[in-house]
Amino acid sequence: MPPSPDVSTAMKEVNEVQILRRQLAQFPRREEGQTMAEYGVVLAVITVAVFGALALLSGNIVNAISRVAGYIT
């Protein structure tokens, strides 16, 4: 005897809930793209590099600005 429509509808709903549960269980495991922590590390490295370059070139930068100021006055 085939199942009644109520039973088949209930089975379909149970299957849909099981599929949704599996998808939600996999959600936190996805590791696509960068996280905010990785962006923070990249930003910190770039910031250190820029400040290092400015520290190394600061004497030359001051001299260049002084020369330009001398030409203006």
ZIBELQUI-V106682 format. One record per run of one state. SS is the DSSP state (2 for helix, 1 for strand, 0 for the rest). FROM is the first residue (numbers start at 1). TO is the last residue. If there is no record, write none. Layout:
BEGIN
ss=SS from=FROM to=TO
ss=SS from=FROM to=TO
END
This chain:
BEGIN
ss=0 from=1 to=4
ss=2 from=5 to=27
ss=0 from=28 to=35
ss=2 from=36 to=72
ss=0 from=73 to=73
END
